[in-house]
């Protein structure tokens, strides 16, 4: 499962030993920019923008190969609201089997 607080929606994910792919959808009523997605015990991935209603896939490389048969970690998304300098953080959870 992949869950975040309201505004950013995790619509799909895949976990492997070397990276985590997460598809996020912007369900805010505004565009966002400087979107950074980070997974616990791995790294981060970023895109310059994520428009209202748009979805993008983030591929997060893991610094070290994930161990075991499943992953259970924190997923965080930082972003800036377009036309402002206001930065926000959305923290949730990602758990699933390692493929």
N, C-alpha and C positions, 0 to 999 in steps of 0.2 A: 504494500500500500504506500501511497505517497500523498501526504497532506500538508497544506500550508494554510495560513490564516486567509481570511477573505481578501479578494483582490487579485491574487495570483493563483491560478489553478494548475495543478500538476495533472496533465491529461494522459501521460504515458511515461514509462521508465523501463530501463533494462540495466541490469547489474552484471558486470563481468569481473574477473579478477583484476584487470588492469584499468578499467574505466567504468563510469556510470553515465548513462545517457538519460536525460530528463527532458521531457517536452512540457513547456510551460505556456499557459495562455493568459493574456492580460484581460481580466474581466473588470478592471476599473473603468470608470467613465472618462478616462483621460489617457493620453500617451505617456510612455515612460522612456527614459534614456539611461545610458550607462548601467545596464543591467548585469549584475554579477551573481552567479549561482555557485554556491560552495557546498560540498558534501564532507561531512565529518570523516576523518582518516583518509581523505583523498586530497583533492586540490580544488580549483575553481575554473569556471569558464565564463566568458562574458560576450555580450553583443552590444553594439552601439545604441540600439533602440528596440522597443517592443511596443508597437502601436496598440491602441484600444481594439480589442477583439482579435488581435493577431496571436499566433502561436509560433514558437521557435524551439528547436531542439538544442540543448546544451550538452556537449560531451566533456565530462570532467575526468581528467586523467588522475589516476591514483598514484601517489608517490611511491608506495610499496604495494605489491600484490595483496589483494584482500584474501584473508584466510577463512577457512571453514566453509560451510555450505550456504550460509545466509548472511545478510547485511542488515544491520539495525543502527541507524545513525541520524544525526541532525542534518537537515537540509535548510540552508539559509539563502535568501535572495535579497540583495541590496539593489536599490534603484533610485533614480531621481525623477520627480514629476516634471514633464516638459513645461517650459516657460516659467520655471521657478528654480530656485537653488535648493529646494527642500529635498533632503535625502531620507529614505525610509528603509526599514529592514523588515523582512517577513520570514519568520522562523517556523519550521515545521519538522516533519519526521518522514524518513524514507526507510522502508523495510521490505525485504523480499529475498528470494533465493538467488544465489550467485550462479549464473549460467556458464 
